[in-house]
Each structure stands twice: as structure tokens, then as C-alpha cells.
Amino acid sequence: MNGKSNRCWLLVNRPISEPSEEDFAINEAPIPDIRENQFLVKIIYLSVDPYMRGRMRDGVSYAPPAVLGEVMVGGAVGQIIKSNNNSYSEGKIVQGNFGWQEYALSDGIGVNIVDPSVAPISTSLGVLGMPGLTAYFGLLEVGCPVLGETIVVSAAAGAVGAVVGQIAKIKGCDVVGIAGGAEKCRYLEEELGFDYTIDYKSQPDISNALNAACPRGIDIYFDNVGGAILDEVLNHINIGARIPICGMISEYNLSQPQLVPRPTRALLVNRAKMQGLLVWDWVERRQEGIEQMAQWIKEGKLYYKEDIIEGIEKVPEAFLKLFKGQNFGKQIIKVGDLQ
């Protein structure tokens, strides 16, 4: 502990469309004192994720909105530096929803102990954290892949999409990734083993690209983006297709809903299933997912990429990168060092 202050980012405005750095304000406050059953965490890495855009709205959703004037919500991993809690001793590495700040108090609710011998602790925010577990359970429990099927993954170079595609390959599927930019597409094919990629930034006709990439149609579409790509994919699904809905990043900043074709005809004709998913649906099986993916990493079957920016002052900048497709891998901010 530096004995000075706790820098944190507050949410000060609810954007109508695209968020900006002006929606946040950095604040310095004293490092809080711990009370009975509490512990103090020095944050090492902060996570920024697309779901945070939804938390900036003041509306009904699967989680309460972030509160104006308070620390912006978000996951982080750090080290316990003071403790009055017998279950969480000093020196332990923990992951939780600690928010955009350098130090956080906790009583242990919703906090997970991280084993640094398994993998770098930053992975608890990515491949072995919420994004990776979303991919693991979303694909296996909702997508239900079968050997030889064709799966399409959008935002395929992102923290969720890259894991989905690799697990689908482990399960013997043909994998098509949709990503933005030649560099990301090369990475997916040459390093992660995707069978085919579509660069939506340079491909003027997504429908023709899907015809070429999926000559036998699409059995699973793991959707991270929504919008026009989802509309196109629905025209190529097979009978019995499964469509796990994980995210809609192309729609998060819209001030008004778009007028688009309804999906119900495609779902009816093909007796397909479209299902939303949240990682919390499998919270009791969290350790199962971590152990299996950690094993795949050790076996060289599962790879991950992290896009790390340094400095608490860079958090809003890193967050906004997500909506421009400028991050390459799991977006993380390093704000401290282990003691």
C-alpha cells in the first residue's frame, strides 16, 4: 500500500449512443480502512468488457445499472494486502467485481481465489475467467456441438469468440470465424486453427462469403455481435441449427432500434433454436470449466491472447477500443504490481 490515495473512475453520465471519455471522471480518495470480516485488495489488473455498456443504461436488465457518481463496475484481479477475514489471508490473489479502481474492500461475497501456479493471474479475467467460461458453457451447453458440424463465430478474435472457435475444433467441428481486419483473420487461421475466416471490414458481401465458407450450411452460430451479421447468418442455417446469443456489440450504442427482418421465419422453417446465455447460469460448475480449459492450455490445444494497456488513467480509453474493434485479444489494464 502506497499510503497515499485510491484512484478510481466514476460514472458521471449515461450516454444515449456511443460512450465517450467524458462519461467518466477520475477521482482520488483515501485508501479505505478495513472493518470486521473485510479485506483490502490491491488491484493488479482491471478488465473492460462489452457488457459494461449495458450497465451504463438506467433500465431493467439482468443486472442493476451502474450508479452515477460511484465507481464504475467491472471485474478485476488483485492481491490481499490487509485482512480481517479468516477465509481470505494476506498475500492471496483474488478475482471479483472490484470496479475501476486501484484498491477495493470486500467481505468475500462473489470473490474467487486465484491460483497463480495454474496460469498468469491476468487469465482470471480472460480465458480462465468470465469470457472463457462464457465460451465454454455457452458453446457446450447451448450450442451442443457434434462432430463434423459447421460453426460460425462472430467477433472471433475477441476474448469469447477465440475460445469458442478453439473448443469447437477440439470437438471436431469445422470452424468459420468472422473478424475485422486481415491481421486478426491470419491469427485465427494460422495460430488458432480456424478452418476459414471472413473479414467483415473488407468483405462487401457477407452472404456470398458465408456461401463460400459454409457450403453445407451452418449448424451453430455463436453470436457476439447481433445486427446485420446475425441477419445474414439466419439465411444460411440448417435444420436443427442452434444459435447461442452471447452479445450484441454492434447494437449497444444505437440510440434507436433498427428496423430489420424478423428472425422467426428462419427459426420456424429450420426448426432452429436461438437462446440467450449468461455465464452465471453455470456458476456452480465454474471450477469444472477452469480445470478443463487449463488442461487444454497445458496440452497446447487452447491458446489465448491478451491486449494489455498500462495505467489506471487509461481505463476509459481501453473500454472505448472495444466498440471500434481496436483491441486484439482480451482487453486488460495493468494498474499495479504484486507485492
C-alpha positions as CSV (number, residue, x, y, z in Angstrom):
1,M,0.0,0.0,0.0
2,N,1.4,3.4,-1.0
3,G,-0.2,5.2,1.9
4,K,-1.4,7.9,-0.5
5,S,-4.8,7.5,-2.2
6,N,-7.1,5.3,-4.2
7,R,-7.6,6.5,-7.7
8,C,-10.9,5.4,-9.2
9,W,-13.1,6.1,-12.2
10,L,-16.6,7.3,-11.6
11,L,-19.6,7.0,-13.9
12,V,-20.8,10.6,-14.3
13,N,-23.1,10.4,-17.4
14,R,-25.4,7.9,-19.1
15,P,-24.7,8.1,-22.9
16,I,-27.6,7.9,-25.3
17,S,-25.5,6.4,-28.1
18,E,-21.7,5.9,-28.3
19,P,-19.9,6.4,-24.9
20,S,-17.0,8.8,-24.6
21,E,-14.3,9.5,-22.0
22,E,-16.4,12.4,-20.8
23,D,-18.9,9.9,-19.4
24,F,-16.3,9.1,-16.7
25,A,-14.3,11.1,-14.2
26,I,-11.2,10.1,-12.3
27,N,-11.3,10.7,-8.5
28,E,-8.8,10.4,-5.7
29,A,-10.0,9.2,-2.3
30,P,-8.3,7.9,0.8
31,I,-7.5,4.2,0.8
32,P,-10.4,2.7,2.8
33,D,-9.9,1.2,6.2
34,I,-11.0,-2.4,6.7
35,R,-13.7,-3.4,9.2
36,E,-14.6,-6.7,10.7
37,N,-14.7,-9.6,8.2
38,Q,-13.4,-7.4,5.4
39,F,-10.1,-7.4,3.5
40,L,-8.4,-4.8,1.3
41,V,-7.3,-5.8,-2.3
42,K,-4.6,-4.0,-4.2
43,I,-5.8,-4.3,-7.9
44,I,-3.2,-5.6,-10.3
45,Y,-5.3,-6.0,-13.5
46,L,-8.7,-4.5,-14.5
47,S,-11.0,-5.9,-17.1
48,V,-13.1,-3.9,-19.6
49,D,-15.9,-5.8,-21.4
50,P,-18.7,-5.0,-23.8
51,Y,-21.4,-5.8,-21.2
52,M,-20.3,-2.7,-19.3
53,R,-22.1,-0.6,-21.9
54,G,-25.4,-2.1,-20.8
55,R,-24.6,-1.3,-17.2
56,M,-24.3,2.4,-18.1
57,R,-28.0,2.5,-19.0
58,D,-30.7,3.2,-16.4
59,G,-33.0,0.4,-17.4
60,V,-34.2,-3.1,-16.5
61,S,-31.6,-5.8,-17.4
62,Y,-30.1,-9.0,-16.0
63,A,-28.0,-6.8,-13.6
64,P,-28.6,-3.5,-11.8
65,P,-27.3,-0.4,-13.7
66,A,-24.1,1.3,-12.6
67,V,-24.8,4.2,-10.2
68,L,-24.0,7.7,-11.3
69,G,-21.3,9.3,-9.1
70,E,-20.0,5.9,-8.0
71,V,-17.1,3.7,-9.0
72,M,-17.7,2.1,-12.5
73,V,-18.5,-1.6,-12.3
74,G,-16.1,-4.2,-13.6
75,G,-14.1,-7.3,-12.9
76,A,-10.5,-7.2,-11.6
77,V,-7.8,-9.4,-10.0
78,G,-5.6,-8.3,-7.2
79,Q,-3.7,-9.2,-4.1
80,I,-5.0,-9.0,-0.5
81,I,-2.8,-6.6,1.4
82,K,-4.8,-6.4,4.7
83,S,-7.4,-8.8,6.1
84,N,-9.8,-9.2,9.0
85,N,-11.3,-12.2,7.3
86,N,-10.1,-15.7,8.2
87,S,-11.1,-17.2,4.8
88,Y,-9.0,-14.6,2.9
89,S,-5.5,-14.2,4.2
90,E,-3.0,-11.5,3.3
91,G,-1.0,-12.3,0.1
92,K,-3.7,-14.3,-1.5
93,I,-4.7,-13.5,-5.2
94,V,-8.4,-12.9,-5.7
95,Q,-10.7,-12.1,-8.5
96,G,-14.0,-10.3,-8.2
97,N,-16.2,-7.4,-9.3
98,F,-14.0,-4.8,-7.7
99,G,-14.7,-1.9,-10.1
100,W,-12.4,0.6,-11.9
101,Q,-10.1,1.5,-9.0
102,E,-6.7,0.8,-7.5
103,Y,-7.9,-0.6,-4.2
104,A,-11.1,-2.3,-3.2
105,L,-12.8,-3.5,0.0
106,S,-14.6,-6.8,0.1
107,D,-16.2,-9.2,2.5
108,G,-15.6,-12.2,0.2
109,I,-19.1,-12.3,-1.4
110,G,-18.6,-13.1,-5.1
111,V,-14.9,-13.3,-4.8
112,N,-12.8,-16.2,-6.1
113,I,-9.3,-17.2,-5.0
114,V,-6.9,-17.4,-8.0
115,D,-4.1,-20.0,-8.1
116,P,-1.1,-18.3,-9.8
117,S,0.6,-21.6,-10.4
118,V,-2.1,-22.6,-12.9
119,A,-1.6,-19.7,-15.3
120,P,-0.8,-16.0,-15.2
121,I,-3.3,-14.2,-12.9
122,S,-4.4,-12.0,-15.8
123,T,-6.1,-15.1,-17.3
124,S,-8.7,-15.0,-14.4
125,L,-10.2,-12.0,-16.4
126,G,-10.0,-13.7,-19.7
127,V,-9.6,-17.3,-20.9
128,L,-9.9,-18.7,-17.3
129,G,-12.4,-16.1,-16.2
130,M,-15.8,-14.7,-17.3
131,P,-15.1,-14.6,-21.1
132,G,-13.6,-18.1,-21.2
133,L,-16.3,-19.6,-19.1
134,T,-18.9,-17.9,-21.2
135,A,-17.4,-19.5,-24.3
136,Y,-17.1,-22.9,-22.6
137,F,-20.6,-23.3,-21.3
138,G,-22.3,-21.3,-24.0
139,L,-20.9,-23.5,-26.7
140,L,-21.1,-26.8,-25.0
141,E,-24.4,-26.4,-23.2
142,V,-26.3,-24.2,-25.6
143,G,-24.6,-24.8,-28.9
144,C,-24.2,-28.6,-28.3
145,P,-21.6,-29.2,-31.0
146,V,-21.5,-32.5,-32.8
147,L,-18.5,-34.0,-34.7
148,G,-18.4,-32.7,-38.3
149,E,-20.8,-29.8,-37.8
150,T,-20.1,-26.3,-39.2
151,I,-20.0,-23.5,-36.6
152,V,-19.7,-19.8,-37.3
153,V,-18.4,-17.4,-34.6
154,S,-18.6,-13.6,-34.8
155,A,-16.1,-11.3,-33.1
156,A,-14.0,-14.4,-33.4
157,A,-10.7,-12.8,-32.4
158,G,-12.2,-11.5,-29.2
159,A,-11.9,-12.9,-25.7
160,V,-15.0,-15.1,-26.1
161,G,-15.0,-15.8,-29.8
162,A,-11.5,-17.1,-29.9
163,V,-12.1,-19.6,-27.1
164,V,-15.4,-20.7,-28.7
165,G,-13.7,-21.5,-32.0
166,Q,-10.9,-23.4,-30.4
167,I,-13.3,-25.6,-28.3
168,A,-15.3,-26.2,-31.4
169,K,-12.2,-27.5,-33.1
170,I,-11.4,-29.7,-30.1
171,K,-14.9,-31.2,-30.6
172,G,-14.2,-31.9,-34.2
173,C,-16.2,-29.1,-35.9
174,D,-15.5,-27.1,-39.0
175,V,-15.0,-23.6,-37.7
176,V,-15.6,-20.3,-39.5
177,G,-14.6,-17.1,-37.8
178,I,-15.9,-13.6,-38.6
179,A,-13.4,-10.8,-37.5
180,G,-12.3,-7.3,-38.5
181,G,-9.0,-7.0,-40.3
182,A,-6.5,-9.2,-42.2
183,E,-4.2,-9.5,-39.1
184,K,-7.0,-10.9,-36.9
185,C,-8.0,-13.3,-39.7
186,R,-4.5,-14.6,-40.2
187,Y,-4.2,-15.1,-36.4
188,L,-7.3,-17.2,-36.3
189,E,-6.3,-19.4,-39.2
190,E,-2.6,-19.7,-38.7
191,E,-2.3,-19.7,-34.9
192,L,-5.7,-20.9,-33.6
193,G,-6.5,-23.4,-36.4
194,F,-9.8,-21.9,-37.7
195,D,-10.7,-23.5,-41.0
196,Y,-11.9,-20.3,-42.7
197,T,-12.3,-16.7,-41.8
198,I,-14.3,-13.8,-43.1
199,D,-13.0,-10.2,-42.8
200,Y,-16.2,-8.2,-42.4
201,K,-14.3,-5.0,-42.9
202,S,-13.1,-5.8,-46.4
203,Q,-15.8,-8.3,-47.5
204,P,-18.6,-6.3,-49.2
205,D,-21.0,-9.2,-49.4
206,I,-21.2,-11.3,-46.2
207,S,-23.8,-13.5,-47.8
208,N,-21.5,-14.6,-50.6
209,A,-18.7,-15.1,-48.1
210,L,-20.9,-17.4,-46.0
211,N,-21.8,-19.4,-49.1
212,A,-18.1,-19.9,-49.8
213,A,-17.1,-20.7,-46.2
214,C,-20.1,-22.9,-45.3
215,P,-21.1,-24.9,-48.4
216,R,-23.0,-27.4,-46.1
217,G,-24.8,-24.6,-44.3
218,I,-24.5,-23.5,-40.7
219,D,-25.3,-25.8,-37.7
220,I,-24.2,-23.5,-34.9
221,Y,-23.9,-19.7,-34.9
222,F,-22.3,-18.3,-31.8
223,D,-23.4,-14.7,-31.9
224,N,-21.3,-12.0,-30.2
225,V,-22.4,-9.0,-32.4
226,G,-26.0,-9.1,-33.4
227,G,-27.1,-6.7,-36.1
228,A,-26.6,-7.2,-39.8
229,I,-24.3,-10.2,-39.5
230,L,-26.9,-12.1,-37.5
231,D,-29.5,-11.2,-40.1
232,E,-27.3,-12.7,-42.9
233,V,-26.4,-15.9,-40.9
234,L,-30.1,-16.7,-40.4
235,N,-30.3,-17.1,-44.2
236,H,-27.7,-19.9,-44.1
237,I,-28.7,-22.0,-41.1
238,N,-29.5,-25.7,-41.4
239,I,-32.4,-27.6,-40.0
240,G,-31.9,-28.0,-36.2
241,A,-29.4,-25.2,-36.0
242,R,-28.5,-23.7,-32.6
243,I,-27.8,-20.0,-32.1
244,P,-26.3,-19.1,-28.7
245,I,-26.8,-15.4,-28.2
246,C,-23.9,-14.1,-26.1
247,G,-23.6,-10.4,-27.1
248,M,-24.8,-7.7,-29.4
249,I,-21.9,-5.2,-29.5
250,S,-23.0,-3.8,-32.9
251,E,-26.2,-2.7,-31.3
252,Y,-25.2,-1.4,-27.9
253,N,-24.6,2.2,-28.9
254,L,-27.8,2.6,-31.0
255,S,-30.0,5.5,-29.8
256,Q,-33.0,3.9,-31.6
257,P,-33.8,0.3,-32.5
258,Q,-33.1,-0.7,-36.1
259,L,-35.9,-1.8,-38.5
260,V,-34.7,-5.3,-39.5
261,P,-36.2,-8.6,-40.8
262,R,-37.8,-10.7,-38.1
263,P,-35.9,-14.0,-37.3
264,T,-39.0,-16.1,-36.7
265,R,-39.4,-17.4,-40.2
266,A,-35.9,-18.7,-40.4
267,L,-36.2,-20.3,-37.0
268,L,-39.6,-21.9,-37.8
269,V,-38.6,-23.3,-41.3
270,N,-35.4,-24.8,-39.9
271,R,-36.8,-25.8,-36.5
272,A,-33.8,-23.9,-35.1
273,K,-33.2,-22.7,-31.6
274,M,-32.0,-19.2,-30.6
275,Q,-31.1,-18.9,-26.9
276,G,-29.6,-16.2,-24.8
277,L,-27.0,-17.1,-22.3
278,L,-25.2,-15.6,-19.2
279,V,-22.2,-17.2,-17.6
280,W,-23.9,-17.0,-14.2
281,D,-26.3,-19.8,-15.4
282,W,-23.4,-22.3,-14.7
283,V,-21.8,-20.6,-11.7
284,E,-21.9,-23.8,-9.7
285,R,-19.8,-25.5,-12.4
286,R,-17.2,-22.7,-12.6
287,Q,-14.3,-24.9,-11.4
288,E,-15.1,-27.6,-13.9
289,G,-14.7,-25.1,-16.8
290,I,-11.5,-23.6,-15.4
291,E,-9.9,-27.0,-14.8
292,Q,-10.8,-28.3,-18.3
293,M,-9.5,-25.2,-20.1
294,A,-6.4,-25.1,-18.0
295,Q,-5.7,-28.6,-19.1
296,W,-6.3,-27.8,-22.7
297,I,-3.8,-24.9,-22.4
298,K,-1.2,-27.2,-20.9
299,E,-1.8,-29.7,-23.7
300,G,-1.3,-27.0,-26.4
301,K,-4.9,-27.3,-27.6
302,L,-6.1,-23.9,-26.3
303,Y,-4.3,-20.6,-26.8
304,Y,-5.1,-17.1,-25.6
305,K,-4.1,-13.5,-26.5
306,E,-4.2,-10.5,-24.2
307,D,-4.2,-6.8,-25.1
308,I,-2.7,-5.2,-22.1
309,I,-2.5,-1.4,-21.5
310,E,-0.7,0.1,-18.5
311,G,-2.1,2.7,-16.2
312,I,-5.3,3.4,-14.3
313,E,-5.7,6.6,-16.3
314,K,-6.1,4.5,-19.5
315,V,-9.2,2.6,-18.4
316,P,-11.8,4.6,-20.4
317,E,-9.6,4.6,-23.4
318,A,-9.3,0.9,-23.3
319,F,-13.0,0.5,-22.8
320,L,-13.8,2.6,-25.9
321,K,-11.5,0.5,-28.0
322,L,-13.9,-2.4,-27.7
323,F,-16.6,-0.6,-29.8
324,K,-14.2,0.2,-32.6
325,G,-12.8,-3.3,-32.9
326,Q,-9.3,-1.9,-32.0
327,N,-8.5,-4.5,-29.3
328,F,-6.8,-7.7,-30.3
329,G,-7.5,-10.3,-27.7
330,K,-8.8,-9.8,-24.2
331,Q,-8.6,-6.1,-23.2
332,I,-6.9,-5.7,-19.8
333,I,-5.4,-2.7,-18.0
334,K,-2.5,-3.2,-15.7
335,V,-2.8,-0.9,-12.7
336,G,-0.4,-2.4,-10.1
337,D,2.2,-4.9,-9.2
338,L,2.3,-7.9,-6.9
339,Q,4.0,-7.4,-3.5
